[in-house]
Amino acid sequence: MKIRLALLATLIFSIASPTLSFAAGDRFALVIGNAKYPDADAPLKEPVNDARDVADELKRDGFTVEVGENLTGDGMRRAFDRLYGKIKPGSVALIFFSGYGIQSNRQSYMIPVDAQIWAEADVRRDGFSLETVLGEINSRGAGVKIALIDASRRNPFERRFRSFSAGLAPVIAPNGTLVMYSAALSSVVSDNGSDRSLFVRELLKEIRTPDLMAEETLNRTRVGVTRASRQEQVPWISSSLAEDFSFIPSGAATQSGAPGSPNAAPAPTASPSTEVTTAPPVAPPPAPPATTPAPPAVTPTPAPAPPAATAPTPPPAPP
């Protein structure tokens, strides 16, 4: 009888426990990298590479991933609709967006590559509201909703109707949501000139830590970005998670061959759902002022060691 009661108590505890592993089939992600905006002076270097790297990591972590590159408005709409259709009650839904973002009427909008924005009203017409997307995901019953937005860039659109870039706005998200912007609210950062962003580099480093709760993963990412940028870039986080979630649950690192484990398997190659379009030509706006890179750190050269002292030769003995 005692054994039965103990087993029953264990079963009840396991059901009521807030720490959920979420099976691989319950994890869905949409990853978008928009780089080729015809209104910009040149394509962005980071978004497509970052999207591919994030997609590869999420696949290793058990997500069913769709990747979109250089998506038009129609392409983004169809991609979001496919994500909505996959979500099941209690599942995990993640969106990653890298490209241009604009805030309007206290909401943040993700901008497709063919957007025609000349006034603030055009932002709401052509962009995709993050709040609306998260609301749609929540209405499908997703238990955990995660949004990783790398869109706090100086863009070629705002200068047409504003005297400054306003960055992104805080999001009013439903319960069970974790949101991270690559920079602080209402601030913008310039691309670092490399093929990968500092934000994604730090994010992937922390995601690969097994048994780390998602909130702690993003907090560590924020600290890493802040330090590496010398406090010029400070990511913003908002969380209303009601249950624990880990990208790599305890024990999954060795079972699935996560990076760093002795049985690690080669990283799978993402199969991106790619749509590249050409928007009508628009006269390029004046280039934003260039930023002066921080001087490289100088490592002092150590002084040479003094020669070893030798004992003096004693004088000859007297005859």
Secondary structure, DSSP 8 states (H G I E B T S, - for coil): -HHHHHHHHHHHHHHH-SB----GGGEEEEEEE----TTSSS--SHHHHHHHHHHHHHHHTT-EEEEEES--HHHHHHHHHHHHHH--TT-EEEEEEES-EEEETTEEEE--TT---SSHHHHHHHSEEHHHHHHHHHHTT-SEEEEEEE--B--TTGGGT-SS----------SSEEEEESS-TT--B---SSSS-HHHHHHHHHHTSTT-BHHHHHHHHHHHHHHHTTTS---EEEE---SB-BSS-TTHHHHTT-TTSTT---------EE---------------------------------------------
